[in-house]
Every structure is written in structure tokens, then in C-alpha cells.
Amino acid sequence: MHPILFTIGPITIYSYGVMLATAVLVCTYLLSIDARRYNISQETAYDLVFWCILWGIIGARIFYVFIEWSYFSENLLEILMLQKGGLAWQ
């Protein structure tokens, strides 16, 4: 797999991010089908997806900071800088 799909000016599109977004969209679609089958409202299903994504990102960052604590203990402000990478999403 190519790590970088394409670049538009200062914006780089990574294949990992595209695959992750595709997985979230497909799973959201499948969840909406199952929600109808089990009489769960669409809003509840979409709220679940939102909170799973939000807490997934927060948890991945906490996990990454924990693993790389020797670096982050000296650079505490970089803990919040998601744009520099460092999400452990398994």
C-alpha cells in the first residue's frame, strides 16, 4: 500500500486515513440497517458512532502518550498536538 495517496498543496491525503474513514462509513451504514431491524432510532445509532469515534481518538492518543512517555514527559504541550501524528489505533 502506498502511504501517501496524493497531495494537494499543503494537504496530504494518507491511505491509512482513507481506509479508516471508509471503514467508519461502511460500519455506520451497516449499523443503520441493523438499527432499523431492532427498532433503534437512527439518531441513537449515529450518536453511538459519534461517541465511539471521539473516545476512540482520545483513547488512542492517551495510549500513544503512555507508550512514548519518555518523550512527552519533556514536551507536555505536544500531548494535545494531534496534527503531529501519534495515534495508536489498533
C-alpha positions as semicolon CSV with decimal commas, in nm:
position;residue;x (nm);y (nm);z (nm)
1;M;0,000;0,000;0,000
2;H;0,124;0,348;-0,077
3;P;0,141;0,551;0,246
4;I;0,053;0,878;0,067
5;L;-0,229;0,871;-0,188
6;F;-0,190;1,229;-0,310
7;T;-0,102;1,581;-0,207
8;I;-0,298;1,898;-0,281
9;G;-0,089;2,198;-0,184
10;P;-0,016;2,174;0,189
11;I;-0,272;1,895;0,240
12;T;-0,152;1,534;0,225
13;I;-0,405;1,251;0,196
14;Y;-0,275;0,931;0,358
15;S;-0,402;0,588;0,258
16;Y;-0,439;0,480;0,622
17;G;-0,677;0,768;0,692
18;V;-0,880;0,697;0,378
19;M;-0,913;0,329;0,471
20;L;-1,010;0,418;0,828
21;A;-1,273;0,668;0,707
22;T;-1,407;0,411;0,460
23;A;-1,438;0,155;0,740
24;V;-1,626;0,403;0,959
25;L;-1,867;0,491;0,676
26;V;-1,935;0,127;0,586
27;C;-1,987;0,031;0,951
28;T;-2,217;0,330;1,004
29;Y;-2,425;0,221;0,706
30;L;-2,445;-0,138;0,835
31;L;-2,533;-0,011;1,183
32;S;-2,818;0,195;1,040
33;I;-2,958;-0,118;0,873
34;D;-2,934;-0,316;1,197
35;A;-3,084;-0,028;1,394
36;R;-3,396;-0,039;1,175
37;R;-3,420;-0,415;1,221
38;Y;-3,404;-0,387;1,602
39;N;-3,627;-0,076;1,623
40;I;-3,348;0,155;1,739
41;S;-3,376;0,515;1,624
42;Q;-3,131;0,639;1,360
43;E;-3,032;0,928;1,585
44;T;-2,928;0,686;1,859
45;A;-2,721;0,485;1,613
46;Y;-2,547;0,796;1,478
47;D;-2,487;0,924;1,831
48;L;-2,318;0,592;1,909
49;V;-2,090;0,629;1,606
50;F;-2,001;0,987;1,704
51;W;-1,911;0,895;2,063
52;C;-1,717;0,587;1,954
53;I;-1,507;0,796;1,714
54;L;-1,450;1,072;1,971
55;W;-1,350;0,840;2,255
56;G;-1,153;0,622;2,014
57;I;-0,936;0,919;1,920
58;I;-0,897;1,028;2,284
59;G;-0,812;0,674;2,396
60;A;-0,568;0,622;2,109
61;R;-0,386;0,943;2,199
62;I;-0,369;0,852;2,567
63;F;-0,231;0,510;2,474
64;Y;0,031;0,665;2,245
65;V;0,135;0,919;2,511
66;F;0,163;0,635;2,763
67;I;0,387;0,434;2,528
68;E;0,606;0,736;2,442
69;W;0,606;0,890;2,790
70;S;0,984;0,944;2,788
71;Y;0,936;1,196;2,504
72;F;0,612;1,355;2,624
73;S;0,735;1,400;2,982
74;E;0,977;1,660;2,844
75;N;0,729;1,808;2,592
76;L;0,397;1,826;2,777
77;L;0,231;2,071;2,535
78;E;0,276;1,827;2,248
79;I;0,035;1,583;2,413
80;L;-0,252;1,785;2,264
81;M;-0,098;1,827;1,917
82;L;-0,280;1,561;1,716
83;Q;-0,167;1,714;1,388
84;K;0,185;1,588;1,455
85;G;0,064;1,228;1,445
86;G;0,079;0,968;1,713
87;L;-0,249;0,788;1,736
88;A;-0,221;0,423;1,829
89;W;-0,536;0,284;1,668
90;Q;-0,536;-0,094;1,666
